[in-house]
Amino acid sequence: MKFRTLKFLRRRKIAREKIKITEKAVQVLIIGLVLALILLAGCNYRMVPSETKIEYGTTETDAKNSKLQEKKFITQTWKWH
């Protein structure tokens, strides 16, 4: 009887320790996710386009092709305001 009680108490102690470790891991995960969301929201705040360039043109013809090649580019730079 005494041996069973000690075995049972040991299992309960181990189970409590595992629960504590799991609770701490969940708390760390939640805090980390909240911090990540705050940082991501802060990076997006007051971000405005600085400069936009649109380039449109044609290139010279190749010897193989008799068609002109069109090139279109749009580049945009951003800055924090």
Biopython code that builds the backbone (N, CA, C, O; Angstrom):
import numpy as np
from Bio.PDB.StructureBuilder import StructureBuilder

atoms = [
    (1, "MET", "N", (0.816, -1.191, 0.000)),
    (1, "MET", "CA", (0.000, 0.000, 0.000)),
    (1, "MET", "C", (0.863, 1.259, 0.000)),
    (1, "MET", "O", (0.585, 2.207, -0.734)),
    (2, "LYS", "N", (1.910, 1.264, 0.825)),
    (2, "LYS", "CA", (2.781, 2.428, 0.923)),
    (2, "LYS", "C", (3.510, 2.664, -0.407)),
    (2, "LYS", "O", (3.675, 3.804, -0.844)),
    (3, "PHE", "N", (3.938, 1.580, -1.034)),
    (3, "PHE", "CA", (4.656, 1.686, -2.304)),
    (3, "PHE", "C", (3.758, 2.285, -3.387)),
    (3, "PHE", "O", (4.210, 3.112, -4.179)),
    (4, "ARG", "N", (2.491, 1.872, -3.426)),
    (4, "ARG", "CA", (1.544, 2.405, -4.412)),
    (4, "ARG", "C", (1.313, 3.896, -4.185)),
    (4, "ARG", "O", (1.231, 4.659, -5.148)),
    (5, "THR", "N", (1.209, 4.313, -2.949)),
    (5, "THR", "CA", (0.986, 5.725, -2.639)),
    (5, "THR", "C", (2.179, 6.561, -3.076)),
    (5, "THR", "O", (1.996, 7.635, -3.648)),
    (6, "LEU", "N", (3.394, 6.093, -2.819)),
    (6, "LEU", "CA", (4.584, 6.829, -3.242)),
    (6, "LEU", "C", (4.673, 6.905, -4.761)),
    (6, "LEU", "O", (5.040, 7.937, -5.324)),
    (7, "LYS", "N", (4.339, 5.817, -5.404)),
    (7, "LYS", "CA", (4.360, 5.780, -6.869)),
    (7, "LYS", "C", (3.331, 6.758, -7.437)),
    (7, "LYS", "O", (3.605, 7.482, -8.395)),
    (8, "PHE", "N", (2.157, 6.765, -6.834)),
    (8, "PHE", "CA", (1.097, 7.680, -7.265)),
    (8, "PHE", "C", (1.506, 9.132, -7.047)),
    (8, "PHE", "O", (1.294, 9.972, -7.921)),
    (9, "LEU", "N", (2.090, 9.435, -5.890)),
    (9, "LEU", "CA", (2.524, 10.810, -5.596)),
    (9, "LEU", "C", (3.643, 11.254, -6.549)),
    (9, "LEU", "O", (3.692, 12.410, -6.967)),
    (10, "ARG", "N", (4.525, 10.331, -6.878)),
    (10, "ARG", "CA", (5.616, 10.652, -7.809)),
    (10, "ARG", "C", (5.057, 10.981, -9.199)),
    (10, "ARG", "O", (5.510, 11.919, -9.855)),
    (11, "ARG", "N", (4.056, 10.187, -9.639)),
    (11, "ARG", "CA", (3.432, 10.456, -10.943)),
    (11, "ARG", "C", (2.714, 11.802, -10.946)),
    (11, "ARG", "O", (2.771, 12.531, -11.936)),
    (12, "ARG", "N", (2.047, 12.134, -9.860)),
    (12, "ARG", "CA", (1.358, 13.429, -9.768)),
    (12, "ARG", "C", (2.353, 14.577, -9.818)),
    (12, "ARG", "O", (2.097, 15.600, -10.454)),
    (13, "LYS", "N", (3.487, 14.410, -9.149)),
    (13, "LYS", "CA", (4.519, 15.454, -9.148)),
    (13, "LYS", "C", (5.079, 15.658, -10.555)),
    (13, "LYS", "O", (5.258, 16.792, -11.000)),
    (14, "ILE", "N", (5.348, 14.574, -11.236)),
    (14, "ILE", "CA", (5.858, 14.662, -12.612)),
    (14, "ILE", "C", (4.823, 15.310, -13.526)),
    (14, "ILE", "O", (5.169, 16.124, -14.383)),
    (15, "ALA", "N", (3.554, 14.951, -13.345)),
    (15, "ALA", "CA", (2.485, 15.537, -14.162)),
    (15, "ALA", "C", (2.375, 17.035, -13.903)),
    (15, "ALA", "O", (2.194, 17.811, -14.841)),
    (16, "ARG", "N", (2.482, 17.452, -12.641)),
    (16, "ARG", "CA", (2.423, 18.887, -12.327)),
    (16, "ARG", "C", (3.590, 19.638, -12.961)),
    (16, "ARG", "O", (3.414, 20.746, -13.469)),
    (17, "GLU", "N", (4.779, 19.041, -12.934)),
    (17, "GLU", "CA", (5.943, 19.675, -13.544)),
    (17, "GLU", "C", (5.760, 19.831, -15.054)),
    (17, "GLU", "O", (6.116, 20.865, -15.620)),
    (18, "LYS", "N", (5.215, 18.821, -15.695)),
    (18, "LYS", "CA", (4.976, 18.898, -17.140)),
    (18, "LYS", "C", (3.950, 19.975, -17.458)),
    (18, "LYS", "O", (4.084, 20.692, -18.450)),
    (19, "ILE", "N", (2.925, 20.091, -16.618)),
    (19, "ILE", "CA", (1.908, 21.122, -16.837)),
    (19, "ILE", "C", (2.525, 22.509, -16.688)),
    (19, "ILE", "O", (2.220, 23.410, -17.469)),
    (20, "LYS", "N", (3.392, 22.687, -15.688)),
    (20, "LYS", "CA", (4.047, 23.986, -15.492)),
    (20, "LYS", "C", (4.907, 24.350, -16.701)),
    (20, "LYS", "O", (4.891, 25.489, -17.166)),
    (21, "ILE", "N", (5.649, 23.378, -17.198)),
    (21, "ILE", "CA", (6.508, 23.620, -18.371)),
    (21, "ILE", "C", (5.649, 23.978, -19.574)),
    (21, "ILE", "O", (5.989, 24.891, -20.326)),
    (22, "THR", "N", (4.549, 23.275, -19.765)),
    (22, "THR", "CA", (3.657, 23.560, -20.891)),
    (22, "THR", "C", (3.040, 24.943, -20.763)),
    (22, "THR", "O", (2.942, 25.676, -21.747)),
    (23, "GLU", "N", (2.621, 25.305, -19.542)),
    (23, "GLU", "CA", (2.036, 26.631, -19.334)),
    (23, "GLU", "C", (3.040, 27.735, -19.630)),
    (23, "GLU", "O", (2.690, 28.746, -20.239)),
    (24, "LYS", "N", (4.283, 27.548, -19.205)),
    (24, "LYS", "CA", (5.314, 28.553, -19.481)),
    (24, "LYS", "C", (5.582, 28.665, -20.983)),
    (24, "LYS", "O", (5.756, 29.764, -21.508)),
    (25, "ALA", "N", (5.615, 27.537, -21.659)),
    (25, "ALA", "CA", (5.852, 27.555, -23.109)),
    (25, "ALA", "C", (4.720, 28.280, -23.826)),
    (25, "ALA", "O", (4.968, 29.047, -24.756)),
    (26, "VAL", "N", (3.483, 28.046, -23.403)),
    (26, "VAL", "CA", (2.345, 28.726, -24.021)),
    (26, "VAL", "C", (2.409, 30.223, -23.748)),
    (26, "VAL", "O", (2.119, 31.024, -24.636)),
    (27, "GLN", "N", (2.784, 30.609, -22.538)),
    (27, "GLN", "CA", (2.904, 32.030, -22.214)),
    (27, "GLN", "C", (3.975, 32.693, -23.061)),
    (27, "GLN", "O", (3.765, 33.791, -23.576)),
    (28, "VAL", "N", (5.111, 32.046, -23.211)),
    (28, "VAL", "CA", (6.193, 32.603, -24.030)),
    (28, "VAL", "C", (5.742, 32.725, -25.483)),
    (28, "VAL", "O", (6.041, 33.720, -26.142)),
    (29, "LEU", "N", (5.034, 31.732, -25.980)),
    (29, "LEU", "CA", (4.542, 31.762, -27.352)),
    (29, "LEU", "C", (3.560, 32.912, -27.562)),
    (29, "LEU", "O", (3.644, 33.628, -28.560)),
    (30, "ILE", "N", (2.638, 33.088, -26.630)),
    (30, "ILE", "CA", (1.651, 34.171, -26.751)),
    (30, "ILE", "C", (2.335, 35.529, -26.689)),
    (30, "ILE", "O", (2.029, 36.411, -27.491)),
    (31, "ILE", "N", (3.249, 35.707, -25.754)),
    (31, "ILE", "CA", (3.967, 36.986, -25.641)),
    (31, "ILE", "C", (4.780, 37.248, -26.905)),
    (31, "ILE", "O", (4.818, 38.378, -27.394)),
    (32, "GLY", "N", (5.429, 36.217, -27.435)),
    (32, "GLY", "CA", (6.208, 36.383, -28.669)),
    (32, "GLY", "C", (5.336, 36.774, -29.847)),
    (32, "GLY", "O", (5.715, 37.642, -30.633)),
    (33, "LEU", "N", (4.168, 36.147, -29.983)),
    (33, "LEU", "CA", (3.268, 36.493, -31.083)),
    (33, "LEU", "C", (2.735, 37.920, -30.947)),
    (33, "LEU", "O", (2.622, 38.642, -31.937)),
    (34, "VAL", "N", (2.413, 38.318, -29.725)),
    (34, "VAL", "CA", (1.932, 39.685, -29.506)),
    (34, "VAL", "C", (3.022, 40.690, -29.855)),
    (34, "VAL", "O", (2.744, 41.698, -30.505)),
    (35, "LEU", "N", (4.253, 40.433, -29.437)),
    (35, "LEU", "CA", (5.356, 41.341, -29.779)),
    (35, "LEU", "C", (5.594, 41.392, -31.288)),
    (35, "LEU", "O", (5.852, 42.462, -31.839)),
    (36, "ALA", "N", (5.510, 40.260, -31.949)),
    (36, "ALA", "CA", (5.696, 40.237, -33.398)),
    (36, "ALA", "C", (4.609, 41.054, -34.098)),
    (36, "ALA", "O", (4.901, 41.789, -35.041)),
    (37, "LEU", "N", (3.366, 40.934, -33.648)),
    (37, "LEU", "CA", (2.283, 41.715, -34.249)),
    (37, "LEU", "C", (2.468, 43.203, -34.007)),
    (37, "LEU", "O", (2.220, 44.015, -34.898)),
    (38, "ILE", "N", (2.903, 43.565, -32.806)),
    (38, "ILE", "CA", (3.136, 44.979, -32.510)),
    (38, "ILE", "C", (4.255, 45.534, -33.388)),
    (38, "ILE", "O", (4.140, 46.639, -33.919)),
    (39, "LEU", "N", (5.332, 44.773, -33.541)),
    (39, "LEU", "CA", (6.445, 45.236, -34.375)),
    (39, "LEU", "C", (6.045, 45.344, -35.843)),
    (39, "LEU", "O", (6.430, 46.294, -36.525)),
    (40, "LEU", "N", (5.275, 44.374, -36.327)),
    (40, "LEU", "CA", (4.836, 44.435, -37.721)),
    (40, "LEU", "C", (3.888, 45.609, -37.949)),
    (40, "LEU", "O", (3.960, 46.276, -38.982)),
    (41, "ALA", "N", (3.020, 45.857, -37.009)),
    (41, "ALA", "CA", (2.101, 46.989, -37.141)),
    (41, "ALA", "C", (2.878, 48.304, -37.073)),
    (41, "ALA", "O", (2.530, 49.266, -37.758)),
    (42, "GLY", "N", (3.916, 48.348, -36.260)),
    (42, "GLY", "CA", (4.731, 49.560, -36.145)),
    (42, "GLY", "C", (5.530, 49.840, -37.403)),
    (42, "GLY", "O", (5.746, 51.002, -37.747)),
    (43, "CYS", "N", (5.970, 48.808, -38.092)),
    (43, "CYS", "CA", (6.743, 49.011, -39.321)),
    (43, "CYS", "C", (5.848, 49.542, -40.441)),
    (43, "CYS", "O", (6.307, 50.307, -41.290)),
    (44, "ASN", "N", (4.603, 49.151, -40.449)),
    (44, "ASN", "CA", (3.691, 49.559, -41.502)),
    (44, "ASN", "C", (3.137, 50.963, -41.255)),
    (44, "ASN", "O", (2.633, 51.597, -42.182)),
    (45, "TYR", "N", (3.223, 51.439, -40.051)),
    (45, "TYR", "CA", (2.633, 52.716, -39.686)),
    (45, "TYR", "C", (3.382, 53.860, -40.351)),
    (45, "TYR", "O", (4.609, 53.929, -40.281)),
    (46, "ARG", "N", (2.653, 54.747, -40.989)),
    (46, "ARG", "CA", (3.189, 55.958, -41.618)),
    (46, "ARG", "C", (4.241, 55.673, -42.692)),
    (46, "ARG", "O", (5.213, 56.416, -42.826)),
    (47, "MET", "N", (4.047, 54.625, -43.433)),
    (47, "MET", "CA", (4.943, 54.311, -44.533)),
    (47, "MET", "C", (4.324, 54.859, -45.807)),
    (47, "MET", "O", (3.203, 54.493, -46.163)),
    (48, "VAL", "N", (5.044, 55.731, -46.495)),
    (48, "VAL", "CA", (4.495, 56.389, -47.683)),
    (48, "VAL", "C", (5.452, 56.186, -48.854)),
    (48, "VAL", "O", (6.656, 56.024, -48.653)),
    (49, "PRO", "N", (4.920, 56.195, -50.081)),
    (49, "PRO", "CA", (5.804, 56.069, -51.237)),
    (49, "PRO", "C", (6.662, 57.319, -51.388)),
    (49, "PRO", "O", (6.166, 58.441, -51.289)),
    (50, "SER", "N", (7.921, 57.119, -51.624)),
    (50, "SER", "CA", (8.855, 58.229, -51.766)),
    (50, "SER", "C", (8.977, 58.650, -53.232)),
    (50, "SER", "O", (8.924, 59.835, -53.558)),
    (51, "GLU", "N", (9.140, 57.673, -54.091)),
    (51, "GLU", "CA", (9.379, 57.984, -55.501)),
    (51, "GLU", "C", (8.844, 56.843, -56.357)),
    (51, "GLU", "O", (9.018, 55.672, -56.022)),
    (52, "THR", "N", (8.206, 57.186, -57.440)),
    (52, "THR", "CA", (7.694, 56.187, -58.367)),
    (52, "THR", "C", (8.221, 56.512, -59.758)),
    (52, "THR", "O", (8.066, 57.632, -60.244)),
    (53, "LYS", "N", (8.842, 55.532, -60.390)),
    (53, "LYS", "CA", (9.372, 55.715, -61.748)),
    (53, "LYS", "C", (8.680, 54.742, -62.677)),
    (53, "LYS", "O", (8.539, 53.560, -62.362)),
    (54, "ILE", "N", (8.260, 55.230, -63.798)),
    (54, "ILE", "CA", (7.680, 54.378, -64.830)),
    (54, "ILE", "C", (8.549, 54.539, -66.073)),
    (54, "ILE", "O", (8.693, 55.640, -66.604)),
    (55, "GLU", "N", (9.121, 53.438, -66.527)),
    (55, "GLU", "CA", (9.966, 53.468, -67.716)),
    (55, "GLU", "C", (9.293, 52.633, -68.795)),
    (55, "GLU", "O", (8.878, 51.498, -68.561)),
    (56, "TYR", "N", (9.196, 53.209, -69.956)),
    (56, "TYR", "CA", (8.544, 52.533, -71.064)),
    (56, "TYR", "C", (9.372, 52.810, -72.313)),
    (56, "TYR", "O", (9.714, 53.958, -72.595)),
    (57, "GLY", "N", (9.688, 51.777, -73.046)),
    (57, "GLY", "CA", (10.486, 52.014, -74.245)),
    (57, "GLY", "C", (10.623, 50.761, -75.076)),
    (57, "GLY", "O", (10.102, 49.700, -74.733)),
    (58, "THR", "N", (11.331, 50.907, -76.173)),
    (58, "THR", "CA", (11.592, 49.780, -77.062)),
    (58, "THR", "C", (13.091, 49.613, -77.211)),
    (58, "THR", "O", (13.858, 50.563, -77.058)),
    (59, "THR", "N", (13.487, 48.404, -77.510)),
    (59, "THR", "CA", (14.902, 48.128, -77.720)),
    (59, "THR", "C", (15.157, 47.968, -79.215)),
    (59, "THR", "O", (14.232, 47.872, -80.021)),
    (60, "GLU", "N", (16.399, 47.942, -79.545)),
    (60, "GLU", "CA", (16.757, 47.767, -80.953)),
    (60, "GLU", "C", (16.402, 46.350, -81.398)),
    (60, "GLU", "O", (16.277, 45.438, -80.580)),
    (61, "THR", "N", (16.246, 46.189, -82.681)),
    (61, "THR", "CA", (15.890, 44.870, -83.211)),
    (61, "THR", "C", (17.113, 43.968, -83.233)),
    (61, "THR", "O", (18.239, 44.415, -83.451)),
    (62, "ASP", "N", (16.866, 42.709, -83.007)),
    (62, "ASP", "CA", (17.930, 41.712, -83.116)),
    (62, "ASP", "C", (18.049, 41.276, -84.566)),
    (62, "ASP", "O", (17.157, 41.521, -85.378)),
    (63, "ALA", "N", (19.132, 40.644, -84.872)),
    (63, "ALA", "CA", (19.323, 40.119, -86.212)),
    (63, "ALA", "C", (18.361, 38.953, -86.462)),
    (63, "ALA", "O", (17.944, 38.723, -87.597)),
    (64, "LYS", "N", (18.016, 38.230, -85.416)),
    (64, "LYS", "CA", (17.135, 37.080, -85.556)),
    (64, "LYS", "C", (15.676, 37.512, -85.678)),
    (64, "LYS", "O", (14.925, 36.940, -86.469)),
    (65, "ASN", "N", (15.273, 38.511, -84.905)),
    (65, "ASN", "CA", (13.885, 38.960, -84.902)),
    (65, "ASN", "C", (13.773, 40.314, -85.600)),
    (65, "ASN", "O", (14.634, 41.184, -85.461)),
    (66, "SER", "N", (12.709, 40.459, -86.340)),
    (66, "SER", "CA", (12.499, 41.751, -86.984)),
    (66, "SER", "C", (11.541, 42.622, -86.166)),
    (66, "SER", "O", (11.214, 43.737, -86.574)),
    (67, "LYS", "N", (11.089, 42.114, -85.004)),
    (67, "LYS", "CA", (10.143, 42.856, -84.184)),
    (67, "LYS", "C", (10.886, 43.665, -83.121)),
    (67, "LYS", "O", (11.953, 43.272, -82.649)),
    (68, "LEU", "N", (10.300, 44.798, -82.761)),
    (68, "LEU", "CA", (10.843, 45.587, -81.665)),
    (68, "LEU", "C", (10.376, 44.980, -80.341)),
    (68, "LEU", "O", (9.248, 44.499, -80.227)),
    (69, "GLN", "N", (11.243, 45.011, -79.366)),
    (69, "GLN", "CA", (10.877, 44.494, -78.053)),
    (69, "GLN", "C", (10.514, 45.662, -77.148)),
    (69, "GLN", "O", (11.265, 46.630, -77.023)),
    (70, "GLU", "N", (9.360, 45.556, -76.526)),
    (70, "GLU", "CA", (8.924, 46.609, -75.616)),
    (70, "GLU", "C", (9.348, 46.264, -74.204)),
    (70, "GLU", "O", (9.275, 45.111, -73.778)),
    (71, "LYS", "N", (9.790, 47.275, -73.491)),
    (71, "LYS", "CA", (10.157, 47.080, -72.090)),
    (71, "LYS", "C", (9.352, 48.049, -71.251)),
    (71, "LYS", "O", (9.255, 49.237, -71.557)),
    (72, "LYS", "N", (8.774, 47.511, -70.179)),
    (72, "LYS", "CA", (7.997, 48.321, -69.258)),
    (72, "LYS", "C", (8.483, 48.040, -67.840)),
    (72, "LYS", "O", (8.566, 46.886, -67.421)),
    (73, "PHE", "N", (8.803, 49.100, -67.108)),
    (73, "PHE", "CA", (9.257, 48.961, -65.733)),
    (73, "PHE", "C", (8.510, 49.950, -64.845)),
    (73, "PHE", "O", (8.272, 51.096, -65.229)),
    (74, "ILE", "N", (8.153, 49.498, -63.680)),
    (74, "ILE", "CA", (7.619, 50.379, -62.650)),
    (74, "ILE", "C", (8.421, 50.102, -61.387)),
    (74, "ILE", "O", (8.421, 48.979, -60.883)),
    (75, "THR", "N", (9.099, 51.113, -60.879)),
    (75, "THR", "CA", (9.840, 50.964, -59.633)),
    (75, "THR", "C", (9.309, 51.971, -58.629)),
    (75, "THR", "O", (8.955, 53.095, -58.985)),
    (76, "GLN", "N", (9.257, 51.556, -57.377)),
    (76, "GLN", "CA", (8.729, 52.427, -56.350)),
    (76, "GLN", "C", (9.594, 52.272, -55.093)),
    (76, "GLN", "O", (9.917, 51.160, -54.674)),
    (77, "THR", "N", (9.954, 53.400, -54.513)),
    (77, "THR", "CA", (10.701, 53.383, -53.261)),
    (77, "THR", "C", (9.813, 53.911, -52.154)),
    (77, "THR", "O", (8.923, 54.727, -52.394)),
    (78, "TRP", "N", (10.059, 53.443, -50.939)),
    (78, "TRP", "CA", (9.229, 53.782, -49.796)),
    (78, "TRP", "C", (10.072, 54.447, -48.729)),
    (78, "TRP", "O", (11.286, 54.249, -48.669)),
    (79, "LYS", "N", (9.424, 55.237, -47.886)),
    (79, "LYS", "CA", (10.112, 55.828, -46.743)),
    (79, "LYS", "C", (9.134, 55.896, -45.568)),
    (79, "LYS", "O", (7.915, 55.920, -45.738)),
    (80, "TRP", "N", (9.719, 55.925, -44.380)),
    (80, "TRP", "CA", (8.895, 56.093, -43.178)),
    (80, "TRP", "C", (8.763, 57.576, -42.921)),
    (80, "TRP", "O", (9.749, 58.313, -42.921)),
    (81, "HIS", "N", (7.552, 57.997, -42.704)),
    (81, "HIS", "CA", (7.268, 59.418, -42.524)),
    (81, "HIS", "C", (7.234, 59.768, -41.064)),
    (81, "HIS", "O", (7.008, 60.926, -40.712)),
]
sb = StructureBuilder()
sb.init_structure("model")
sb.init_model(0)
sb.init_chain("A")
sb.init_seg("    ")
for serial, (resi, resn, name, xyz) in enumerate(atoms, 1):
    if name == "N":
        sb.init_residue(resn, " ", resi, " ")
    sb.init_atom(name, np.array(xyz, "f"), 0.0, 1.0, " ", f" {name:<3s}", serial, name[0])
structure = sb.get_structure()
